[in-house]
């Protein structure tokens, strides 16, 4: 399960962000994992739960967005949303397309806890 190593790298990034901003912890993590990224969202969620234990993200929630695949067509000049199993241009039918989205794995947003909440003290 390579999702666990991805989450361990994600935790490293979160540690760096907490240090950089002088925060106490992470409360929310949003990632974009396209359907062609090679990442299984359910496995990523499970791996995150394991990797976050004992870290600055121990209580963080993970939200995964899955942007649709997009292709650019040099033949007709359009950029279109397509399905993961059909990367042909829906406008002209060309198979000579370039994948422009849906293959990314991006740390999109992080919410940090910067002060101790008086209710949890």
VOZA-609544 format. One line per field, with one value per residue: residue number from 1; x negated, y negated, z of N, C-alpha, C in turn. Coordinates in steps of 0.05 Angstrom, whole numbers, plus 5000, padded with zeros to 4 digits. Atoms other than C-alpha are relative to their C-alpha. Layout:
BEGIN
seq = [NUM ...] $
n_xx = [X ...] $
n_yy = [Y ...] $
n_zz = [Z ...] $
ca_xx = [X ...] $
ca_yy = [Y ...] $
ca_zz = [Z ...] $
c_xx = [X ...] $
c_yy = [Y ...] $
c_zz = [Z ...] $
***
This chain:
BEGIN
seq = [1 2 3 4 5 6 7 8 9 10 11 12 13 14 15 16 17 18 19 20 21 22 23 24 25 26 27 28 29 30 31 32 33 34 35 36 37 38 39 40 41 42 43 44 45 46 47 48 49 50 51 52 53 54 55 56 57 58 59 60 61 62 63 64 65 66 67 68 69 70 71 72 73 74 75 76 77 78 79 80 81 82 83 84 85 86 87 88 89 90 91 92 93 94 95 96 97 98 99 100 101 102 103 104 105 106 107 108 109 110 111 112 113 114 115 116 117 118 119 120 121] $
n_xx = [4983 5017 4986 5012 5025 4991 4991 5023 5011 4980 5005 5025 4993 4983 5019 5014 4981 4996 5024 5002 4980 4999 4974 5000 4991 4984 4972 4987 5018 4985 5017 4988 5012 4986 4996 5022 5024 5010 4993 4973 4992 4994 5026 5013 4987 5009 5028 5002 4993 5023 5024 4996 5002 5023 5012 4985 4975 4987 4971 4992 4982 5010 4979 5012 4985 5010 4994 4996 5021 4997 5020 5003 5002 5014 4986 4978 5006 4983 5007 4975 4999 4995 4999 5026 5005 4997 5014 4997 4987 4971 4993 5007 5005 5029 5013 5025 4995 5018 4986 5005 4989 4990 5022 5015 4997 5008 4992 4986 4994 5005 4991 5017 4991 5022 4999 4986 4971 4995 4981 5014 5022] $
n_yy = [5024 5024 5022 5005 5017 5027 5014 5007 5024 5021 5008 5016 5027 5013 5008 5024 5023 5007 5014 5025 5020 5001 4989 4978 4975 5001 4991 4992 4996 4995 4992 4994 4975 4994 4971 4989 5005 4975 5000 4991 5018 4985 4992 5024 5007 4980 5005 5025 4994 4986 5017 5024 4994 5010 5022 5025 4996 4978 5004 5013 4987 4999 5003 4993 5008 4985 5015 4984 5002 5020 4998 5021 4988 5017 5000 5020 5022 5001 4985 4988 4980 4974 4978 4988 4978 5009 5026 5011 5026 4997 5019 4991 4972 4995 4985 5014 5020 5002 5000 5025 4998 4974 4983 5013 4995 5027 5010 5025 5019 4990 5018 4997 5010 5017 5005 4980 5006 5000 4980 4974 5002] $
n_zz = [5000 5001 4987 4974 5003 5008 4975 4983 5013 4994 4972 5000 5010 4979 4979 5009 5000 4972 4991 5015 4992 4971 4992 4981 5012 5025 4995 5025 5023 5025 5022 5026 5010 5024 5005 5015 4984 4989 4972 4993 4978 4975 4988 4990 4975 4980 4995 4985 4972 4988 5001 4984 4972 4986 5015 4999 5014 4987 4999 5025 5019 5028 5020 5026 5024 5023 5024 5024 5020 5022 5022 5020 5027 5019 5026 5002 4982 4976 4975 4992 4979 5011 4980 4995 5018 5028 5002 5027 5000 5004 5021 5028 5001 5001 4978 4996 4979 4977 4975 4986 4973 4991 4993 4979 4972 4991 4974 5008 4979 4973 4979 4976 4974 4991 4971 4984 4997 4971 4992 4999 4980] $
ca_xx = [5000 4962 5015 4982 4915 4953 4986 4920 4893 4957 4944 4873 4903 4954 4898 4860 4922 4935 4863 4864 4927 4914 4978 4996 5029 5068 5144 5161 5124 5152 5119 5136 5125 5146 5173 5111 5062 5054 5083 5143 5182 5207 5136 5110 5161 5142 5068 5078 5112 5051 4998 5028 5024 4978 4965 4987 5044 5068 5138 5140 5195 5176 5219 5204 5228 5223 5219 5243 5193 5183 5149 5124 5132 5080 5124 5184 5155 5205 5195 5248 5268 5267 5275 5215 5222 5232 5181 5203 5226 5302 5303 5268 5254 5178 5137 5077 5093 5052 5074 5080 5117 5141 5072 5051 5040 5038 5039 5092 5107 5087 5122 5076 5092 5051 5075 5098 5175 5197 5252 5202 5153] $
ca_yy = [5000 4939 4894 4903 4876 4819 4803 4806 4755 4714 4715 4689 4631 4617 4617 4566 4522 4525 4504 4450 4417 4429 4469 4522 4574 4588 4592 4603 4629 4624 4661 4668 4739 4747 4814 4823 4807 4880 4865 4901 4850 4903 4930 4859 4846 4910 4895 4824 4850 4894 4842 4785 4821 4785 4727 4655 4682 4732 4702 4675 4691 4711 4688 4717 4683 4722 4674 4702 4719 4664 4667 4615 4630 4601 4619 4576 4533 4551 4572 4619 4660 4734 4801 4838 4894 4851 4796 4781 4711 4707 4649 4680 4752 4745 4794 4747 4711 4687 4702 4635 4657 4716 4744 4698 4710 4642 4617 4564 4535 4542 4512 4501 4492 4433 4425 4472 4473 4451 4503 4560 4536] $
ca_zz = [5000 4975 5005 5073 5048 5015 5082 5118 5068 5079 5155 5142 5102 5158 5210 5168 5161 5236 5250 5196 5223 5297 5303 5354 5309 5245 5247 5173 5112 5041 4984 4910 4885 4813 4789 4746 4803 4823 4892 4921 4963 5013 5023 5030 5085 5122 5115 5140 5203 5216 5197 5238 5305 5354 5305 5297 5255 5307 5309 5238 5189 5118 5060 4991 4927 4862 4803 4737 4683 4631 4563 4515 4441 4393 4333 4350 4406 4460 4532 4558 4617 4601 4636 4665 4615 4552 4540 4469 4451 4459 4409 4348 4369 4366 4407 4403 4469 4527 4597 4635 4698 4738 4750 4806 4879 4912 4984 4971 5039 5112 5172 5232 5305 5329 5400 5454 5453 5524 5523 5514 5567] $
c_xx = [4982 5013 4989 4975 5008 5009 4977 4986 5018 4996 4975 5006 5016 4982 4985 5018 5006 4977 4999 5019 5003 5027 4996 5006 5014 5028 5013 4979 5017 4979 5018 4986 5017 5002 4977 4973 4987 5006 5029 5010 5006 4974 4985 5012 4991 4971 4996 5006 4977 4976 5002 4996 4974 4986 5016 5027 5017 5031 5011 5019 4988 5024 4986 5019 4988 5008 5001 4977 5007 4978 5001 4996 4986 5014 5021 4997 5017 4988 5027 4997 5008 5002 4972 4993 5003 4988 5000 5014 5030 5010 4996 4994 4970 4990 4973 5004 4978 5015 4992 5011 5010 4978 4984 5006 4988 5010 5012 5004 4995 5011 4983 5014 4976 5000 5015 5029 5006 5019 4987 4977 5008] $
c_yy = [4975 4976 4994 4984 4972 4984 4993 4975 4976 4990 4983 4972 4985 4991 4975 4975 4991 4984 4972 4979 4998 5010 5022 5027 4994 5010 5011 5001 5006 5007 5004 5025 5008 5030 5014 4996 5026 5003 5008 4983 5015 5010 4976 4992 5018 4995 4975 5004 5013 4981 4976 5005 4989 4976 4975 5002 5022 4998 4988 5017 4998 4998 5004 4991 5015 4985 5018 4998 4979 5005 4975 5013 4980 4998 4979 4977 4998 5014 5009 5018 5027 5021 5012 5021 4992 4972 4988 4973 5003 4981 5011 5030 5008 5016 4987 4977 5000 4998 4974 5000 5027 5019 4989 5011 4975 4996 4973 4980 5013 4979 5007 4990 4984 4994 5023 4991 5001 5022 5027 5000 5013] $
c_zz = [5000 5012 5028 4997 4990 5024 5018 4989 5006 5029 5002 4991 5021 5023 4992 5001 5029 5011 4987 5011 5031 5011 5020 4987 4974 5006 4975 4978 4975 4978 4975 4990 4975 4996 4985 5015 5011 5030 5004 5024 5026 5014 5011 5027 5023 5007 5016 5029 5014 5003 5019 5030 5012 4986 5004 4987 5014 5001 4974 4984 4972 4981 4973 4977 4976 4974 4976 4981 4979 4979 4983 4973 4981 4973 4998 5020 5025 5024 5011 5024 4987 5022 5002 4980 4970 4998 4972 5002 4994 4977 4972 4998 4999 5024 5007 5020 5021 5025 5016 5029 5006 5007 5024 5028 5014 5029 4995 5022 5027 5019 5025 5025 5011 5029 5014 5004 5030 5009 5003 5020 5026] $
***
